[in-house]
Amino acid sequence: MSGKLTFTMIKPDAVANGNTGKIIDHIIGKGFKMVAMKYTRLSAEKAGEFYAVHRERPFFKDLVDFMISGPIVAAVLEKDNAVSDFRDVIGATDPSKAEAGTIRNLYAKSIDANAIHGSDSDENAAIEASFFFNAFERF
Ligand code: GDP
């Protein structure tokens, strides 16, 4: 059975553009409960660790530079089938391919500045939530 929790970050572009409130409202409107939330800023080391899976990709440096360019909002979300349902809510990685009405379609400008992160598996949701929140170290 799919888990009830997923992890998200509102990325620096969306925070800087003043879209944090609208995005949180959108997420809650889709039936997710915010069980933890934090306004913070990543160090280059932390951003590199978070995206370690992409370390060998050509866009890795741009990704890290972008993720440390300003504050973010990290959150843990609860809902049945949370990971998959939230991926539907955020839309495709490239906003030009994101379905109408998705968060990336509404608020993202480009594949690197794409407004929001959503975990891609229950396993990664657990790892990512515990990366930001001590309370989720054992969930
Ligand atoms: P996600 O799960 O939809 O966020 O996508 P991925 O896990 O594949 O990639 C992580 C993040 O890396 C994406 O959200 C983008 O910000 C960035 N990214 C992915 N592909 C590219 C790319 O081709 N170019 C650039 N500049 N950034 C990318």
Backbone and ligand atoms as CSV (ligand in chain L), in Angstrom:
chain,resi,resn,atom,element,x,y,z
A,1,MET,N,N,0.838,-1.204,0.000
A,1,MET,CA,C,0.000,0.000,0.000
A,1,MET,C,C,0.872,1.252,0.000
A,2,SER,N,N,0.436,2.269,-0.710
A,2,SER,CA,C,1.221,3.506,-0.784
A,2,SER,C,C,1.147,4.264,0.531
A,3,GLY,N,N,2.206,5.005,0.809
A,3,GLY,CA,C,2.291,5.728,2.068
A,3,GLY,C,C,1.422,6.967,2.097
A,4,LYS,N,N,1.295,7.526,3.285
A,4,LYS,CA,C,0.443,8.698,3.478
A,4,LYS,C,C,1.213,10.003,3.505
A,5,LEU,N,N,2.538,9.923,3.412
A,5,LEU,CA,C,3.334,11.139,3.537
A,5,LEU,C,C,4.190,11.397,2.300
A,6,THR,N,N,4.371,12.669,1.971
A,6,THR,CA,C,5.363,13.043,0.977
A,6,THR,C,C,6.070,14.304,1.453
A,7,PHE,N,N,7.145,14.658,0.746
A,7,PHE,CA,C,7.933,15.824,1.118
A,7,PHE,C,C,7.942,16.806,-0.052
A,8,THR,N,N,7.887,18.102,0.268
A,8,THR,CA,C,7.950,19.120,-0.780
A,8,THR,C,C,8.867,20.271,-0.382
A,9,MET,N,N,9.404,20.958,-1.374
A,9,MET,CA,C,10.072,22.246,-1.155
A,9,MET,C,C,9.474,23.227,-2.148
A,10,ILE,N,N,9.086,24.392,-1.652
A,10,ILE,CA,C,8.785,25.510,-2.543
A,10,ILE,C,C,10.143,26.146,-2.839
A,11,LYS,N,N,10.528,26.141,-4.107
A,11,LYS,CA,C,11.893,26.488,-4.493
A,11,LYS,C,C,12.129,28.019,-4.497
A,12,PRO,N,N,13.421,28.433,-4.568
A,12,PRO,CA,C,13.742,29.862,-4.433
A,12,PRO,C,C,12.992,30.780,-5.405
A,13,ASP,N,N,12.745,30.336,-6.638
A,13,ASP,CA,C,12.041,31.211,-7.597
A,13,ASP,C,C,10.638,31.540,-7.110
A,14,ALA,N,N,9.920,30.535,-6.634
A,14,ALA,CA,C,8.530,30.736,-6.212
A,14,ALA,C,C,8.467,31.550,-4.923
A,15,VAL,N,N,9.426,31.326,-4.012
A,15,VAL,CA,C,9.457,32.123,-2.777
A,15,VAL,C,C,9.754,33.580,-3.143
A,16,ALA,N,N,10.779,33.791,-3.993
A,16,ALA,CA,C,11.172,35.163,-4.367
A,16,ALA,C,C,10.064,35.895,-5.115
A,17,ASN,N,N,9.266,35.161,-5.883
A,17,ASN,CA,C,8.187,35.788,-6.655
A,17,ASN,C,C,6.929,36.042,-5.830
A,18,GLY,N,N,6.974,35.699,-4.554
A,18,GLY,CA,C,5.826,35.948,-3.683
A,18,GLY,C,C,4.701,34.950,-3.867
A,19,ASN,N,N,5.030,33.756,-4.367
A,19,ASN,CA,C,3.989,32.760,-4.631
A,19,ASN,C,C,3.824,31.717,-3.525
A,20,THR,N,N,4.549,31.864,-2.411
A,20,THR,CA,C,4.484,30.851,-1.349
A,20,THR,C,C,3.049,30.631,-0.861
A,21,GLY,N,N,2.365,31.723,-0.538
A,21,GLY,CA,C,1.010,31.598,0.014
A,21,GLY,C,C,0.051,30.936,-0.958
A,22,LYS,N,N,0.118,31.337,-2.221
A,22,LYS,CA,C,-0.795,30.765,-3.227
A,22,LYS,C,C,-0.516,29.272,-3.418
A,23,ILE,N,N,0.772,28.905,-3.381
A,23,ILE,CA,C,1.116,27.492,-3.565
A,23,ILE,C,C,0.661,26.665,-2.362
A,24,ILE,N,N,0.854,27.170,-1.157
A,24,ILE,CA,C,0.385,26.443,0.036
A,24,ILE,C,C,-1.134,26.272,-0.032
A,25,ASP,N,N,-1.832,27.328,-0.415
A,25,ASP,CA,C,-3.290,27.276,-0.559
A,25,ASP,C,C,-3.705,26.214,-1.578
A,26,HIS,N,N,-2.987,26.172,-2.697
A,26,HIS,CA,C,-3.252,25.204,-3.768
A,26,HIS,C,C,-3.097,23.776,-3.222
A,27,ILE,N,N,-2.004,23.545,-2.477
A,27,ILE,CA,C,-1.718,22.203,-1.944
A,27,ILE,C,C,-2.821,21.776,-0.970
A,28,ILE,N,N,-3.203,22.680,-0.072
A,28,ILE,CA,C,-4.240,22.356,0.915
A,28,ILE,C,C,-5.574,22.118,0.199
A,29,GLY,N,N,-5.827,22.909,-0.835
A,29,GLY,CA,C,-7.058,22.747,-1.616
A,29,GLY,C,C,-7.160,21.407,-2.321
A,30,LYS,N,N,-6.011,20.746,-2.534
A,30,LYS,CA,C,-5.999,19.420,-3.164
A,30,LYS,C,C,-6.102,18.306,-2.135
A,31,GLY,N,N,-6.329,18.664,-0.866
A,31,GLY,CA,C,-6.599,17.633,0.154
A,31,GLY,C,C,-5.398,17.196,0.970
A,32,PHE,N,N,-4.287,17.905,0.858
A,32,PHE,CA,C,-3.102,17.563,1.650
A,32,PHE,C,C,-3.113,18.353,2.957
A,33,LYS,N,N,-2.676,17.659,4.029
A,33,LYS,CA,C,-2.507,18.329,5.317
A,33,LYS,C,C,-1.024,18.618,5.501
A,34,MET,N,N,-0.694,19.833,5.922
A,34,MET,CA,C,0.717,20.173,6.184
A,34,MET,C,C,1.052,19.720,7.599
A,35,VAL,N,N,1.886,18.718,7.727
A,35,VAL,CA,C,2.193,18.222,9.072
A,35,VAL,C,C,3.512,18.777,9.604
A,36,ALA,N,N,4.302,19.441,8.751
A,36,ALA,CA,C,5.510,20.133,9.188
A,36,ALA,C,C,5.841,21.159,8.115
A,37,MET,N,N,6.375,22.302,8.523
A,37,MET,CA,C,6.751,23.308,7.524
A,37,MET,C,C,7.898,24.151,8.083
A,38,LYS,N,N,8.820,24.530,7.189
A,38,LYS,CA,C,10.000,25.288,7.614
A,38,LYS,C,C,10.456,26.230,6.501
A,39,TYR,N,N,10.654,27.511,6.866
A,39,TYR,CA,C,11.243,28.499,5.960
A,39,TYR,C,C,12.742,28.476,6.241
A,40,THR,N,N,13.553,28.174,5.234
A,40,THR,CA,C,14.977,27.995,5.499
A,40,THR,C,C,15.776,28.293,4.238
A,41,ARG,N,N,17.093,28.172,4.344
A,41,ARG,CA,C,17.945,28.362,3.169
A,41,ARG,C,C,18.994,27.263,3.152
A,42,LEU,N,N,19.184,26.629,2.019
A,42,LEU,CA,C,20.140,25.520,1.908
A,42,LEU,C,C,21.565,26.044,1.742
A,43,SER,N,N,22.517,25.350,2.323
A,43,SER,CA,C,23.934,25.585,2.017
A,43,SER,C,C,24.249,24.793,0.739
A,44,ALA,N,N,25.377,25.108,0.093
A,44,ALA,CA,C,25.778,24.362,-1.104
A,44,ALA,C,C,25.984,22.889,-0.754
A,45,GLU,N,N,26.536,22.638,0.425
A,45,GLU,CA,C,26.778,21.258,0.844
A,45,GLU,C,C,25.463,20.484,1.000
A,46,LYS,N,N,24.497,21.115,1.668
A,46,LYS,CA,C,23.194,20.462,1.886
A,46,LYS,C,C,22.455,20.252,0.557
A,47,ALA,N,N,22.498,21.264,-0.322
A,47,ALA,CA,C,21.805,21.141,-1.611
A,47,ALA,C,C,22.436,20.012,-2.432
A,48,GLY,N,N,23.767,19.921,-2.399
A,48,GLY,CA,C,24.463,18.851,-3.119
A,48,GLY,C,C,24.110,17.484,-2.569
A,49,GLU,N,N,23.952,17.415,-1.259
A,49,GLU,CA,C,23.581,16.149,-0.612
A,49,GLU,C,C,22.135,15.768,-0.992
A,50,PHE,N,N,21.252,16.769,-0.963
A,50,PHE,CA,C,19.844,16.505,-1.285
A,50,PHE,C,C,19.697,15.965,-2.704
A,51,TYR,N,N,20.465,16.547,-3.638
A,51,TYR,CA,C,20.364,16.149,-5.043
A,51,TYR,C,C,21.524,15.241,-5.469
A,52,ALA,N,N,22.094,14.506,-4.525
A,52,ALA,CA,C,23.269,13.662,-4.800
A,52,ALA,C,C,23.040,12.715,-5.983
A,53,VAL,N,N,21.822,12.250,-6.159
A,53,VAL,CA,C,21.499,11.335,-7.253
A,53,VAL,C,C,21.803,11.956,-8.622
A,54,HIS,N,N,21.800,13.296,-8.686
A,54,HIS,CA,C,22.066,13.995,-9.954
A,54,HIS,C,C,23.510,14.482,-10.091
A,55,ARG,N,N,24.384,14.040,-9.180
A,55,ARG,CA,C,25.753,14.566,-9.124
A,55,ARG,C,C,26.499,14.492,-10.467
A,56,GLU,N,N,26.256,13.450,-11.251
A,56,GLU,CA,C,26.980,13.279,-12.523
A,56,GLU,C,C,26.296,13.966,-13.707
A,57,ARG,N,N,25.121,14.556,-13.458
A,57,ARG,CA,C,24.393,15.188,-14.570
A,57,ARG,C,C,25.005,16.539,-14.932
A,58,PRO,N,N,24.915,16.925,-16.219
A,58,PRO,CA,C,25.501,18.207,-16.634
A,58,PRO,C,C,24.874,19.409,-15.930
A,59,PHE,N,N,23.626,19.275,-15.470
A,59,PHE,CA,C,22.948,20.421,-14.862
A,59,PHE,C,C,23.134,20.489,-13.351
A,60,PHE,N,N,23.971,19.589,-12.789
A,60,PHE,CA,C,24.083,19.522,-11.326
A,60,PHE,C,C,24.518,20.857,-10.700
A,61,LYS,N,N,25.551,21.490,-11.262
A,61,LYS,CA,C,26.054,22.739,-10.667
A,61,LYS,C,C,24.981,23.833,-10.741
A,62,ASP,N,N,24.309,23.939,-11.909
A,62,ASP,CA,C,23.233,24.930,-12.049
A,62,ASP,C,C,22.122,24.664,-11.041
A,63,LEU,N,N,21.820,23.387,-10.830
A,63,LEU,CA,C,20.751,23.012,-9.896
A,63,LEU,C,C,21.125,23.445,-8.477
A,64,VAL,N,N,22.346,23.142,-8.053
A,64,VAL,CA,C,22.778,23.515,-6.705
A,64,VAL,C,C,22.819,25.040,-6.576
A,65,ASP,N,N,23.387,25.731,-7.571
A,65,ASP,CA,C,23.467,27.194,-7.513
A,65,ASP,C,C,22.067,27.803,-7.396
A,66,PHE,N,N,21.139,27.236,-8.155
A,66,PHE,CA,C,19.764,27.747,-8.093
A,66,PHE,C,C,19.135,27.479,-6.720
A,67,MET,N,N,19.336,26.296,-6.188
A,67,MET,CA,C,18.684,25.932,-4.927
A,67,MET,C,C,19.216,26.710,-3.725
A,68,ILE,N,N,20.446,27.277,-3.863
A,68,ILE,CA,C,20.986,28.074,-2.753
A,68,ILE,C,C,20.846,29.575,-3.015
A,69,SER,N,N,20.148,29.942,-4.101
A,69,SER,CA,C,20.083,31.350,-4.496
A,69,SER,C,C,19.139,32.169,-3.618
A,70,GLY,N,N,18.338,31.514,-2.800
A,70,GLY,CA,C,17.411,32.229,-1.922
A,70,GLY,C,C,16.713,31.258,-1.008
A,71,PRO,N,N,15.884,31.776,-0.100
A,71,PRO,CA,C,15.199,30.888,0.835
A,71,PRO,C,C,14.198,29.951,0.148
A,72,ILE,N,N,13.916,28.868,0.826
A,72,ILE,CA,C,12.925,27.884,0.371
A,72,ILE,C,C,11.934,27.624,1.513
A,73,VAL,N,N,10.841,26.952,1.185
A,73,VAL,CA,C,9.930,26.457,2.222
A,73,VAL,C,C,9.868,24.940,2.076
A,74,ALA,N,N,10.298,24.234,3.111
A,74,ALA,CA,C,10.266,22.762,3.118
A,74,ALA,C,C,9.041,22.314,3.911
A,75,ALA,N,N,8.378,21.254,3.454
A,75,ALA,CA,C,7.182,20.798,4.169
A,75,ALA,C,C,6.961,19.298,3.989
A,76,VAL,N,N,6.319,18.701,4.987
A,76,VAL,CA,C,5.870,17.315,4.921
A,76,VAL,C,C,4.349,17.334,4.800
A,77,LEU,N,N,3.841,16.574,3.845
A,77,LEU,CA,C,2.411,16.589,3.518
A,77,LEU,C,C,1.797,15.228,3.753
A,78,GLU,N,N,0.571,15.224,4.244
A,78,GLU,CA,C,-0.124,13.958,4.529
A,78,GLU,C,C,-1.410,13.856,3.712
A,79,LYS,N,N,-1.584,12.670,3.111
A,79,LYS,CA,C,-2.801,12.372,2.328
A,79,LYS,C,C,-2.688,10.908,1.914
A,80,ASP,N,N,-3.775,10.221,1.698
A,80,ASP,CA,C,-3.677,8.875,1.121
A,80,ASP,C,C,-2.985,8.973,-0.228
A,81,ASN,N,N,-2.144,7.996,-0.526
A,81,ASN,CA,C,-1.440,7.966,-1.830
A,81,ASN,C,C,-0.662,9.259,-2.092
A,82,ALA,N,N,-0.010,9.769,-1.032
A,82,ALA,CA,C,0.557,11.124,-1.047
A,82,ALA,C,C,1.571,11.351,-2.167
A,83,VAL,N,N,2.532,10.420,-2.351
A,83,VAL,CA,C,3.619,10.665,-3.310
A,83,VAL,C,C,3.062,10.824,-4.721
A,84,SER,N,N,2.272,9.869,-5.149
A,84,SER,CA,C,1.763,9.882,-6.516
A,84,SER,C,C,0.777,11.030,-6.738
A,85,ASP,N,N,-0.125,11.228,-5.782
A,85,ASP,CA,C,-1.106,12.315,-5.943
A,85,ASP,C,C,-0.405,13.671,-5.986
A,86,PHE,N,N,0.654,13.833,-5.189
A,86,PHE,CA,C,1.337,15.132,-5.184
A,86,PHE,C,C,2.110,15.359,-6.480
A,87,ARG,N,N,2.683,14.285,-7.044
A,87,ARG,CA,C,3.355,14.442,-8.357
A,87,ARG,C,C,2.348,14.940,-9.405
A,88,ASP,N,N,1.113,14.447,-9.314
A,88,ASP,CA,C,0.074,14.938,-10.239
A,88,ASP,C,C,-0.224,16.418,-10.005
A,89,VAL,N,N,-0.204,16.840,-8.740
A,89,VAL,CA,C,-0.519,18.235,-8.401
A,89,VAL,C,C,0.581,19.187,-8.887
A,90,ILE,N,N,1.852,18.736,-8.848
A,90,ILE,CA,C,2.935,19.655,-9.252
A,90,ILE,C,C,3.155,19.674,-10.768
A,91,GLY,N,N,2.904,18.577,-11.460
A,91,GLY,CA,C,3.072,18.542,-12.912
A,91,GLY,C,C,4.484,18.161,-13.333
A,92,ALA,N,N,4.707,18.124,-14.637
A,92,ALA,CA,C,5.980,17.650,-15.199
A,92,ALA,C,C,7.147,18.554,-14.790
A,93,THR,N,N,8.363,17.946,-14.753
A,93,THR,CA,C,9.586,18.669,-14.370
A,93,THR,C,C,9.780,19.919,-15.228
A,94,ASP,N,N,9.567,19.780,-16.530
A,94,ASP,CA,C,9.670,20.917,-17.452
A,94,ASP,C,C,8.306,21.621,-17.498
A,95,PRO,N,N,8.219,22.845,-16.984
A,95,PRO,CA,C,6.906,23.507,-16.900
A,95,PRO,C,C,6.206,23.687,-18.246
A,96,SER,N,N,6.985,23.727,-19.345
A,96,SER,CA,C,6.329,23.867,-20.651
A,96,SER,C,C,5.566,22.590,-21.015
A,97,LYS,N,N,5.867,21.489,-20.288
A,97,LYS,CA,C,5.161,20.228,-20.527
A,97,LYS,C,C,4.170,19.904,-19.404
A,98,ALA,N,N,4.110,20.779,-18.393
A,98,ALA,CA,C,3.229,20.517,-17.248
A,98,ALA,C,C,1.770,20.787,-17.625
A,99,GLU,N,N,0.907,19.884,-17.197
A,99,GLU,CA,C,-0.517,19.980,-17.519
A,99,GLU,C,C,-1.126,21.267,-16.946
A,100,ALA,N,N,-2.106,21.824,-17.654
A,100,ALA,CA,C,-2.776,23.042,-17.189
A,100,ALA,C,C,-3.306,22.855,-15.772
A,101,GLY,N,N,-3.113,23.875,-14.954
A,101,GLY,CA,C,-3.645,23.838,-13.593
A,101,GLY,C,C,-2.700,23.228,-12.575
A,102,THR,N,N,-1.596,22.639,-13.031
A,102,THR,CA,C,-0.615,22.112,-12.077
A,102,THR,C,C,0.233,23.278,-11.543
A,103,ILE,N,N,0.885,23.032,-10.413
A,103,ILE,CA,C,1.656,24.119,-9.787
A,103,ILE,C,C,2.769,24.600,-10.718
A,104,ARG,N,N,3.449,23.662,-11.383
A,104,ARG,CA,C,4.527,24.097,-12.281
A,104,ARG,C,C,3.981,24.830,-13.509
A,105,ASN,N,N,2.819,24.410,-13.986
A,105,ASN,CA,C,2.192,25.128,-15.094
A,105,ASN,C,C,1.833,26.556,-14.683
A,106,LEU,N,N,1.364,26.716,-13.443
A,106,LEU,CA,C,0.896,28.023,-12.992
A,106,LEU,C,C,2.030,28.945,-12.556
A,107,TYR,N,N,3.069,28.366,-11.916
A,107,TYR,CA,C,4.049,29.227,-11.223
A,107,TYR,C,C,5.489,29.069,-11.678
A,108,ALA,N,N,5.820,28.105,-12.539
A,108,ALA,CA,C,7.229,27.879,-12.907
A,108,ALA,C,C,7.546,28.509,-14.256
A,109,LYS,N,N,8.813,28.921,-14.417
A,109,LYS,CA,C,9.236,29.594,-15.642
A,109,LYS,C,C,10.094,28.705,-16.540
A,110,SER,N,N,10.868,27.779,-15.939
A,110,SER,CA,C,11.830,26.997,-16.725
A,110,SER,C,C,12.135,25.693,-16.007
A,111,ILE,N,N,12.852,24.793,-16.676
A,111,ILE,CA,C,13.125,23.479,-16.078
A,111,ILE,C,C,14.030,23.599,-14.844
A,112,ASP,N,N,14.874,24.616,-14.807
A,112,ASP,CA,C,15.704,24.756,-13.595
A,112,ASP,C,C,14.963,25.541,-12.506
A,113,ALA,N,N,14.264,26.607,-12.882
A,113,ALA,CA,C,13.475,27.353,-11.905
A,113,ALA,C,C,12.038,26.856,-11.989
A,114,ASN,N,N,11.794,25.669,-11.426
A,114,ASN,CA,C,10.480,25.043,-11.646
A,114,ASN,C,C,9.594,24.991,-10.402
A,115,ALA,N,N,9.782,25.982,-9.532
A,115,ALA,CA,C,8.835,26.353,-8.457
A,115,ALA,C,C,8.727,25.392,-7.279
A,116,ILE,N,N,8.784,24.079,-7.545
A,116,ILE,CA,C,8.447,23.160,-6.454
A,116,ILE,C,C,9.080,21.781,-6.653
A,117,HIS,N,N,9.356,21.140,-5.530
A,117,HIS,CA,C,9.858,19.760,-5.524
A,117,HIS,C,C,8.783,18.852,-4.928
A,118,GLY,N,N,8.730,17.620,-5.414
A,118,GLY,CA,C,7.890,16.598,-4.780
A,118,GLY,C,C,8.622,15.277,-4.819
A,119,SER,N,N,8.629,14.535,-3.719
A,119,SER,CA,C,9.324,13.247,-3.661
A,119,SER,C,C,8.802,12.307,-4.736
A,120,ASP,N,N,9.696,11.424,-5.230
A,120,ASP,CA,C,9.281,10.506,-6.301
A,120,ASP,C,C,9.022,9.081,-5.825
A,121,SER,N,N,9.186,8.814,-4.525
A,121,SER,CA,C,8.869,7.478,-3.985
A,121,SER,C,C,8.651,7.608,-2.484
A,122,ASP,N,N,7.998,6.595,-1.904
A,122,ASP,CA,C,7.807,6.607,-0.443
A,122,ASP,C,C,9.158,6.593,0.259
A,123,GLU,N,N,10.092,5.822,-0.296
A,123,GLU,CA,C,11.418,5.723,0.316
A,123,GLU,C,C,12.111,7.097,0.323
A,124,ASN,N,N,12.077,7.781,-0.816
A,124,ASN,CA,C,12.704,9.109,-0.865
A,124,ASN,C,C,11.949,10.130,-0.026
A,125,ALA,N,N,10.631,10.001,0.075
A,125,ALA,CA,C,9.865,10.912,0.937
A,125,ALA,C,C,10.378,10.820,2.372
A,126,ALA,N,N,10.621,9.607,2.837
A,126,ALA,CA,C,11.111,9.406,4.207
A,126,ALA,C,C,12.510,9.997,4.370
A,127,ILE,N,N,13.371,9.746,3.377
A,127,ILE,CA,C,14.749,10.273,3.444
A,127,ILE,C,C,14.719,11.810,3.431
A,128,GLU,N,N,13.923,12.376,2.538
A,128,GLU,CA,C,13.898,13.833,2.373
A,128,GLU,C,C,13.258,14.529,3.568
A,129,ALA,N,N,12.196,13.952,4.114
A,129,ALA,CA,C,11.553,14.552,5.295
A,129,ALA,C,C,12.520,14.561,6.472
A,130,SER,N,N,13.261,13.466,6.650
A,130,SER,CA,C,14.180,13.404,7.793
A,130,SER,C,C,15.408,14.290,7.572
A,131,PHE,N,N,15.668,14.643,6.314
A,131,PHE,CA,C,16.759,15.559,5.971
A,131,PHE,C,C,16.494,16.955,6.561
A,132,PHE,N,N,15.225,17.334,6.630
A,132,PHE,CA,C,14.851,18.666,7.126
A,132,PHE,C,C,14.233,18.667,8.511
A,133,PHE,N,N,13.605,17.558,8.918
A,133,PHE,CA,C,12.818,17.563,10.159
A,133,PHE,C,C,13.199,16.372,11.035
A,134,ASN,N,N,13.749,16.653,12.224
A,134,ASN,CA,C,14.132,15.583,13.152
A,134,ASN,C,C,12.954,14.670,13.479
A,135,ALA,N,N,11.764,15.256,13.545
A,135,ALA,CA,C,10.595,14.484,13.974
A,135,ALA,C,C,10.268,13.353,13.010
A,136,PHE,N,N,10.825,13.400,11.777
A,136,PHE,CA,C,10.505,12.364,10.785
A,136,PHE,C,C,11.626,11.375,10.583
A,137,GLU,N,N,12.567,11.320,11.525
A,137,GLU,CA,C,13.706,10.430,11.358
A,137,GLU,C,C,13.320,8.951,11.312
A,138,ARG,N,N,12.190,8.620,11.906
A,138,ARG,CA,C,11.833,7.198,11.936
A,138,ARG,C,C,10.520,6.899,11.243
A,139,PHE,N,N,9.995,7.824,10.409
A,139,PHE,CA,C,8.652,7.536,9.880
A,139,PHE,C,C,8.689,6.549,8.725
L,1,GDP,P1,P,11.620,16.334,-10.436
L,1,GDP,O1,O,11.509,15.078,-9.599
L,1,GDP,O2,O,10.416,16.577,-11.297
L,1,GDP,O3,O,11.978,17.556,-9.609
L,1,GDP,O4,O,12.818,16.114,-11.466
L,1,GDP,P2,P,14.234,15.390,-11.336
L,1,GDP,O5,O,14.358,14.632,-10.044
L,1,GDP,O6,O,14.478,14.672,-12.613
L,1,GDP,O7,O,15.271,16.596,-11.302
L,1,GDP,C1,C,15.474,17.347,-10.122
L,1,GDP,C2,C,15.535,18.813,-10.474
L,1,GDP,O8,O,16.683,19.044,-11.291
L,1,GDP,C3,C,14.357,19.316,-11.292
L,1,GDP,O9,O,13.244,19.670,-10.530
L,1,GDP,C4,C,14.961,20.514,-11.989
L,1,GDP,O10,O,14.971,21.634,-11.100
L,1,GDP,C5,C,16.387,20.086,-12.224
L,1,GDP,N1,N,16.548,19.545,-13.583
L,1,GDP,C6,C,16.140,18.350,-14.078
L,1,GDP,N2,N,16.446,18.204,-15.370
L,1,GDP,C7,C,17.104,19.346,-15.709
L,1,GDP,C8,C,17.702,19.790,-16.915
L,1,GDP,O11,O,17.706,19.118,-17.949
L,1,GDP,N3,N,18.297,21.028,-16.868
L,1,GDP,C9,C,18.324,21.794,-15.732
L,1,GDP,N4,N,18.926,22.992,-15.755
L,1,GDP,N5,N,17.757,21.402,-14.570
L,1,GDP,C10,C,17.158,20.197,-14.565
